[in-house]
Amino acid sequence: MSRLAIALALLLASGIALPAHAADPAETPVAVLTRAIARGDILSAADFELQPRAAVAARGVLAADAASGREAVRALPAGTMVRAGDLVAPRLVRRGEAVTLSLQGRGFAITTAARALAAGGMGDVVRVVALSTNHSVDGVVTGAGSVRVAAQ
């Protein structure tokens, strides 16, 4: 019999209470989704409620105010604790979507129809292809369905 087993047997025989490992770990209130969220949906504070969850499982969970206004990158079922990797800044341009491509310089502005080759949010650089010339360029997302190319 090992020393550890003997020590444990003596402790149990002496009637000294051993500290119990909590079968129910400490809980903390965390924000969880009240409804199922589809990929691409924008979250709001109304989509969350506080529920008690195990503190260990709640590590890295976003607060409702931190998740509000962000876009889900995957489907999230109701009751999910949302983490940073589940969300992105709202995409104003989506891959394959028709966009307005603009080029502005001193005294001139040119706009043309284009198709986005990548998705992006405000200020992101995305590649687009101009439909009139079939040339692709990189531009900065300036709004919903709008990309600007810098004049050279």
N, C-alpha and C positions, 0 to 999 in steps of 0.2 A: 504494500500500500504506500502511495507517495505521501510526502510530507504535507502537501496541500490537502489531500483527501483526509488525512488524520486531523489536521487543523480544522477542517470543515466539520468533521464528525464531532469533535470536541465542542465546537461552537454551538452546533445544533443540540447536543446533549445538555449543554449548560443552560439552555433556555434564553440565551441572549438573542434579541431580535436582530436579524440582519436587515440592512437597508434594502427595501424592496425597489427593484427597478420598475419604474413606472410603465405599466402596460398601456396607460393612457398618457402619452407625452404631453408636456405643457402645450396649451393651445393659445393661439393669438388670432385676433380678428383680421381677416384679409379680404380684399375686394375680389369677388368672383362674379362671373357673368350670370345674368338673370335669364338670358335668352341665347339661343344658338346664333352665332355670327358666321356669315358666309365670307368666303375669300373676297377681298376687295371692299367689304363694308367699312364705313367709318364709324368708330366707336364714340360714344358719349358717356357722360357720367351717369346718365339714367340707365345704362346697360349693366350697371354694377350694384351689388349689395354686399354688405359686410357679413361674413360668416366665420365662425371659429374653425380654424384648421391647425394641424400640427405645426409647431414653430419650425421644425426641420423642413417640412414640405413647403413652407411659405417663403423660404429664402429666395430672393431674386424676383419676387412677385411685384408687379407694378401697382401703385395706388391708382384709384379711379381717375383722379385728376391728371396723372402722368400719362394715362392711356387715352384720355379724351382727345378727339380730333385726329387720331392716328388710324391708319388703315391696316386691316388684318391681312397677313400674307398667306394664311391658310384658314380652313374652316375651323371654328372653335365651338365646341358644344356648350350648352348651358352648364353652369357649375364649374367651368374651367378657371383656374388661376392664371392670369395673363402675365407673361414675361416679355422682356424687351425683344427677344427674337421672334415673337409672334406678330410684331407690328412694325410698320415702316411709316415714314412721312407720307402724307397723301400723294398719290401719283396724279399729276395733272395731265400727263401725256402717257398713253398706253401703246405698247407695241402693236403695229399694224393699223393704228388709228390715223385718220386724216388729220393733218395739222396745217396751220398757216405758218409758213416760213417767211421771216422778214429779215431784210438787210437794210440797215440805216447808216447813213454817213452824213457828212456836212452838206446840207442842202438837198438831200435826196432820200427817198425811202422806197424800197421795192418789196413787194409781197408776192408770194406764189403758193400754190397748193403743193403739199408734200405728204409723205407717209412716214410715220415714226418707225424706226427699226429697233427701238428700245423704249422701255418705260422710264419715266423720271418724274420727280417732284420739282417744286420751285427751286430754281438755281442749279439743278442738275444738268450735266452735259449729256446730250443724247445724240445719236446718229439718226439722220433723216435722209430720205431720198426725194429730191425735187421731181415732181411728176412731169414737168415740162421738158427737163433735160436728161432725166434719169441718172443724174450725178448725186452721189451721197456726200453729205457734209456733216460736221459736228456743230451743234448749236446749243444754246442755253435755254432751258424751259423758263418762260416768262409769265405763263398763265395757263389756264385750261385750254389745251389744243393750240398752244402758241409757242413757237421756238424762234429765237433770234440768233443770227449769225453776225459775228463782228466784221465790220468793214476793214479792208486791208489797205 
